Amino acid sequence: MNTTAHSTVPGTVPPSGRRSPATGADSAGPDTAGTALHATGVHRQFGSGAGAVRAVNGVDLQIQRGEIVALLGPNGAGKTTFLDLVLGFTAPTSGSLTVLGMPPRQAVFEGRVGAVLQTGGLLSDLTVKETMSMVAACQPRHIPVGTALERAGAAQIASRKVRKCSGGEQQRLRFALALLTEPDLLLLDEPTAGMDVRARKEFWETMQAEAERGRTVVFATHFLQEASDFADRIVLMRAGRKVVDGPVDEVLDTGHRTVSCVWDGPGTPEEAAVKLGLPDAVAHQNGRVRFTAQDTDRLAGFLLSAGLAHDLTIAAASLDEVFLDLTADDATEGTLT
């Protein structure tokens, strides 16, 4: 499948009426008024009967224009299938889904959605610039090829054959292709797959510049630190369902914090934990005792006022820990408030 959501496939060239003539898109930039994505009870089932697979299972989600949203979940959570629905590659089995106030395929057809996917049809014998020019020729309205390459950080590889590009460079080419029509919504599926640490850093710096233009960005990633650093909001999926949805700081706050201390007694840490209603929250490591709790301030106050411990250290849960907690089998769906 092509790596731009908007028409590198013959026969799907978008007849856009929203762009200004000649080579440029609207000087006003992305439209940030209203809702970028609205999903209500969306299901996508493959197969039927006992062997049916519910890849997306009743997702309700609303994303406002201008938001930056990270879509997280373990393998098989339904992230890629949900993005395919948003791109119009497949249709929901049931439920309703609109993109920029219209059916997904229409939004894609008009060039208002751009995508950077993990893989896709790059022709290895073309140069980067030739690839851009070929795709641009399919678009009735687009920004200059050189501008798209520059903004994607790919101008320096314009004359390079695609087959000579590294995985990270090919992702930058896909990003440049996605920018050609100045889309209002960018969808990224594991956009930094195959990139080294430096390339990932440079990619997100470039993406941050696009977000500052007011573009809506939705990205799926396995690099949890990327979600923490770049997103305003995190949506976690598990088994096709939305597990939790909220601002990054609030998602992190759902994790259990720890209090590490040197135990003085009397009694044992386990006895103290039982008194506090934390019977399974004690661990011993390197001569220190570690308690796990949601309200660590209350726990620390109790330990100090009772003279049970000294040298206390309080630590927040990492995003990795929160991710594991929220995608566990007993996690429930919710929206943070």
Buried (B, 14 or more C-beta within 10 A) or exposed (E): BBBBBBBBEEEBBBEBEBBEEEBBBEEEEBBBEEBBBBBBEBBBBEEEEEEEBBBBBBBBBEBBBBBBBBBBBBEBBBBBBBBBBBBBBBEBBEBEBBBBBEBBBBBBBBBBBBBBBBEBEBEEEBBBBBBBEBBBEBBBBBBBBEBBBBBBBBBEBBEBBBEEBBEBBBBBBBBBBBBBBBBBBBBBBBBBBBBEEEBBBBBBEBBEEBBEEBBBBBBBBBBBEBBBBBBBBBBBBBBBBBBBBBEBEBBBBBBBBBBBBEBEEEEEBBEBBBEBEBEEBBEEEEEBBBBBBBEBEEBBEBBEEEEBBEEBEBEBBBBEBBBBBBBEEEBEBBEBE
